[in-house]
Amino acid sequence: MAEPRGRVLLADPRGYCAGVDRAVIAVEKALEIHGAPVYVRKQIVHNKHVVATLERRGAVFVDETDQVPEGAVVVFSAHGVSPAVKEQAKERSLLTIDATCPLVTKVHMEAKRFAKDDYDILLIGHRGHEEVEGTMGEAPAHTQLVDDAEDIANVQVRDPEKVVWLSQTTLSVDETLSKVDSLKARFPGLQSPPSDDICYATQNRQQAVKQMAGECDLVLVVGSTNSSNSVRLVEVALEAGARASYLVDFASEIDEAWLEGVQTVGLSSGASVPEILVSEVLDWLAARGFPDVETVKAAEERLVFALPHELKTRRATLAVDEKA
């Protein structure tokens, strides 16, 4: 063990949220029930380690449903899909398992309801993100994407008194509210969603990082570069006072030069990151003089989501068949 150089502040909550846990288990249960291969449209969650682990068990990740053999089993990722994707799957007679996070489904339902009432919907989110594509697909004629300042300046609505904002669930809370303020400056009648669209887990992980960042010379966030909520944690750390912050998938990606002059390291992980990857970073830091770990707790999380109903029905059918 190296000579002690400093301490680690460990964010709590971190890692898996209820929606990610549900989605990963959905693929595992689908493999148990149907056997390999089970196809998954897009990455089930945005994490390299999780995807690679499921691939070894027999999951096959594809970009679109037309890459899935007719009649095969396909799981829709936690980020959700548009009605058009569901229709394509039906046309190919695919056995679908919808692992969309219930909090994303909530935003889809809001989009449909506001479109039915003929509102213009301003969706705050990142262009090209799967969740955004799925939500926009629920009401394409009524929805406009707001990603940056240019979008805010150029967006047009039919009736300034019938416009509402919705958001991608994994955004930075502060950045989103800043965009809402800018939109309200243009459209004072802008309405808010009936409940917060940014998910509880995203907010809790950002709050934990905010609480510790001011004390940190360096904040490490475990997560993949295509994970929106993980990328946001790096940004939040820097905005909240950390001298430096980096995103890594694995402990092996950490540059020892980052530790020069560092006394306090903050550590968190995105909502799609299994705890084993955080443990490996803690071991890496301990071997380099940071053995002392202090937890910074921002919230208690007890939420658990039920498995997709397609799995529960098929598990019950399987159990009956086995008894027969």
C-alpha positions in Angstrom: 0.0 0.0 0.0 1.3 3.4 -0.9 2.0 6.1 1.6 -1.3 8.0 2.5 -1.7 11.1 0.3 -5.3 12.1 0.9 -8.9 11.0 1.2 -11.9 10.0 -1.0 -15.4 11.5 -0.8 -17.8 8.9 -2.1 -21.1 10.2 -3.4 -24.4 8.6 -2.2 -26.6 8.0 -4.1 -24.6 6.9 -7.1 -24.8 4.1 -9.7 -27.8 2.1 -10.7 -31.2 3.7 -10.5 -34.5 1.8 -10.4 -35.1 2.2 -14.2 -31.7 0.9 -15.1 -31.9 -2.0 -12.7 -35.3 -3.0 -14.1 -34.0 -2.8 -17.7 -30.9 -4.9 -17.1 -33.0 -7.5 -15.2 -35.5 -7.5 -18.0 -32.8 -8.7 -20.5 -31.5 -11.3 -18.0 -35.0 -12.7 -17.5 -35.7 -12.7 -21.2 -32.6 -14.8 -21.7 -33.7 -17.2 -18.9 -37.2 -17.6 -20.4 -36.5 -17.6 -24.1 -32.9 -18.6 -24.3 -30.2 -16.9 -26.5 -30.3 -15.0 -28.6 -32.4 -12.2 -27.3 -32.2 -9.0 -29.4 -32.1 -5.6 -27.8 -32.8 -2.4 -29.8 -30.0 0.1 -29.0 -27.9 -0.3 -25.8 -30.2 -1.4 -23.0 -28.6 1.3 -20.9 -25.6 3.5 -21.8 -22.8 1.6 -20.2 -20.0 -0.4 -21.9 -19.5 -2.9 -19.1 -23.2 -3.7 -18.8 -23.6 -4.2 -22.6 -20.5 -6.4 -22.9 -21.7 -8.5 -19.9 -25.1 -9.1 -21.5 -23.6 -9.8 -24.9 -21.5 -12.6 -23.3 -24.8 -14.1 -22.0 -26.4 -14.1 -25.4 -27.9 -10.6 -25.9 -27.6 -9.2 -29.4 -27.7 -5.4 -29.7 -29.0 -3.9 -32.9 -29.7 -0.3 -34.0 -33.1 -0.9 -35.6 -35.9 -3.5 -35.5 -35.3 -4.5 -39.2 -32.0 -6.1 -38.0 -34.0 -8.5 -35.9 -35.1 -11.8 -37.5 -38.9 -12.0 -38.0 -40.6 -13.6 -35.0 -37.6 -13.2 -32.7 -37.6 -11.7 -29.2 -36.6 -8.0 -28.9 -36.2 -5.8 -25.8 -36.8 -2.1 -26.1 -34.1 -0.1 -24.1 -34.7 1.9 -21.0 -34.6 5.1 -23.1 -37.9 4.3 -24.8 -39.1 4.1 -28.4 -41.5 5.9 -30.6 -44.9 4.4 -31.7 -43.4 4.0 -35.2 -40.7 1.6 -33.8 -43.4 -0.4 -32.0 -45.4 -0.6 -35.2 -42.3 -1.8 -37.1 -41.8 -4.5 -34.5 -45.5 -5.6 -34.9 -45.1 -5.8 -38.7 -42.2 -8.1 -38.3 -44.1 -10.3 -35.8 -41.5 -9.7 -33.1 -42.1 -10.7 -29.5 -41.5 -7.4 -27.8 -40.5 -6.7 -24.2 -40.7 -3.0 -23.3 -38.0 -2.1 -20.8 -38.7 1.7 -21.1 -38.1 3.4 -17.7 -41.5 4.3 -16.2 -40.2 7.8 -15.7 -39.6 8.1 -19.4 -43.0 6.6 -20.1 -44.5 9.4 -17.9 -43.0 12.0 -20.3 -44.4 10.1 -23.3 -47.8 10.2 -21.7 -47.5 14.0 -21.1 -46.5 14.6 -24.7 -49.5 12.7 -25.9 -51.9 14.5 -23.6 -50.6 18.0 -24.4 -50.7 17.1 -28.1 -54.3 15.9 -27.8 -55.1 19.3 -26.3 -53.4 21.0 -29.3 -50.5 22.5 -27.3 -47.1 23.3 -28.9 -44.5 21.2 -26.9 -41.0 22.5 -26.4 -38.9 19.4 -25.5 -35.6 20.3 -23.8 -33.1 17.7 -24.6 -30.0 16.6 -26.5 -30.4 16.2 -30.3 -29.9 12.6 -31.4 -30.4 11.1 -27.9 -32.6 8.0 -28.0 -34.9 9.2 -25.3 -35.5 12.4 -27.2 -36.3 10.6 -30.4 -38.8 8.3 -28.6 -40.6 11.2 -26.9 -40.7 13.3 -30.1 -42.2 10.3 -31.9 -45.2 10.4 -29.6 -46.3 13.8 -31.0 -44.1 14.8 -33.9 -46.4 17.4 -35.3 -46.6 19.3 -32.0 -43.1 18.9 -30.7 -40.0 21.1 -31.2 -36.6 20.2 -29.8 -34.8 22.8 -27.7 -31.1 21.8 -27.3 -29.1 25.1 -27.4 -29.4 28.9 -27.4 -30.0 28.9 -31.1 -33.0 26.7 -30.7 -34.4 28.9 -27.9 -34.0 32.0 -30.2 -35.6 30.4 -33.3 -38.4 28.3 -31.9 -41.9 29.4 -33.0 -45.3 28.6 -31.6 -48.8 29.0 -32.9 -50.4 30.4 -29.7 -48.1 31.7 -26.9 -50.8 30.8 -24.4 -50.9 27.2 -25.4 -47.3 26.1 -25.1 -45.7 23.8 -22.6 -42.1 22.6 -21.9 -41.1 19.0 -21.3 -37.6 17.6 -20.8 -35.3 14.6 -21.3 -35.1 12.9 -17.9 -31.3 12.8 -17.6 -30.4 16.5 -17.9 -28.6 18.9 -15.6 -31.3 20.4 -13.4 -29.7 23.8 -13.3 -29.0 23.9 -17.1 -32.6 22.8 -17.8 -34.1 25.5 -15.5 -31.9 28.1 -17.1 -33.3 27.1 -20.5 -36.8 27.3 -19.2 -36.2 30.8 -17.9 -34.9 31.8 -21.4 -38.0 30.3 -23.0 -40.3 32.0 -20.6 -38.6 35.3 -21.5 -39.9 34.7 -25.1 -43.2 33.0 -24.1 -44.4 34.3 -20.7 -47.4 32.0 -20.9 -45.2 28.9 -21.1 -46.6 26.1 -18.9 -44.6 23.6 -17.0 -45.2 19.8 -16.9 -47.5 18.6 -14.1 -44.6 17.0 -12.3 -40.8 17.3 -12.7 -39.5 15.4 -15.8 -35.9 15.2 -14.7 -35.8 11.9 -12.8 -35.3 11.6 -9.1 -32.1 9.6 -9.6 -30.5 12.2 -11.9 -31.3 14.9 -9.4 -30.0 13.0 -6.4 -26.7 12.1 -8.0 -26.2 15.7 -9.1 -27.0 16.9 -5.6 -24.5 14.5 -4.0 -21.8 15.7 -6.4 -22.7 19.4 -5.6 -22.4 18.7 -1.9 -18.8 17.4 -2.1 -17.4 19.2 -5.2 -16.3 22.3 -3.3 -14.0 20.2 -1.1 -12.5 18.2 -4.0 -9.3 18.8 -5.9 -10.5 16.1 -8.3 -13.8 14.5 -9.0 -13.9 11.2 -10.9 -17.2 10.1 -12.4 -17.5 6.5 -13.5 -19.7 6.2 -16.6 -19.7 6.0 -20.4 -19.4 9.0 -22.8 -22.8 8.3 -24.3 -24.5 8.4 -20.9 -26.1 11.8 -20.7 -26.5 11.7 -16.9 -22.9 10.6 -16.4 -21.6 13.5 -18.6 -23.8 15.9 -16.6 -22.2 14.8 -13.3 -18.8 16.0 -14.6 -20.2 19.3 -15.6 -22.0 19.7 -12.2 -18.8 18.9 -10.4 -16.9 21.6 -12.2 -19.7 24.1 -11.8 -19.9 23.4 -8.0 -16.2 24.1 -7.4 -14.1 21.0 -8.2 -10.7 21.9 -9.6 -10.9 19.1 -12.1 -13.3 16.4 -13.1 -13.0 13.4 -15.5 -15.3 10.7 -16.8 -13.9 7.2 -17.0 -15.5 3.8 -17.8 -12.9 1.8 -15.9 -10.2 2.4 -13.3 -7.6 1.6 -15.9 -8.5 4.8 -17.7 -7.5 7.0 -14.8 -4.3 9.0 -15.5 -2.0 9.0 -12.5 -1.0 12.6 -13.4 -4.5 13.7 -12.4 -3.5 13.0 -8.8 -0.6 15.5 -8.7 -1.2 17.9 -5.9 -4.5 16.3 -5.0 -5.6 15.8 -1.4 -9.3 15.1 -1.8 -10.8 13.0 -4.6 -14.5 12.9 -5.1 -16.0 9.8 -6.6 -19.5 9.2 -8.1 -21.0 7.2 -10.9 -23.8 7.5 -13.5 -27.2 5.9 -13.1 -26.3 3.1 -15.5 -23.0 2.0 -13.7 -22.8 -1.2 -11.7 -21.1 -0.8 -8.3 -18.3 -3.2 -9.1 -16.8 -0.5 -11.4 -16.8 2.0 -8.5 -15.2 -0.6 -6.2 -12.4 -1.1 -8.7 -11.7 2.7 -8.7 -11.7 2.8 -4.9 -9.1 -0.1 -5.0 -7.0 1.8 -7.6 -7.1 5.0 -5.5 -6.2 3.1 -2.3 -3.2 1.6 -4.0 -2.0 5.1 -4.7 -2.3 6.7 -1.3 -6.1 7.4 -1.0 -7.3 4.6 1.4 -9.7 6.7 3.5 -13.2 6.9 2.2 -15.9 9.2 3.6 -19.5 9.0 2.3 -21.4 12.1 1.3 -25.1 11.3 1.4 -27.6 13.5 -0.4 -30.8 11.3 -0.4 -32.2 7.9 0.5 -33.4 5.9 -2.5 -35.9 3.0 -2.0 -37.8 3.1 -5.3 -38.2 -0.2 -7.1 -40.0 -0.7 -10.4 -41.9 -3.9 -11.4 -40.6 -5.9 -14.3 -42.2 -5.3 -17.7 -45.6 -6.9 -17.8 -44.7 -9.1 -20.8 -42.1 -10.8 -18.7 -44.4 -11.4 -15.7 -47.0 -12.9 -18.0 -44.6 -15.2 -19.7 -42.9 -16.3 -16.5 -46.4 -17.2 -15.1 -47.2 -19.1 -18.3 -43.9 -20.9 -18.1 -44.5 -21.9 -14.5 -47.9 -23.4 -15.5 -46.4 -25.3 -18.4 -43.7 -26.8 -16.1 -46.4 -28.0 -13.6 -48.5 -29.6 -16.4 
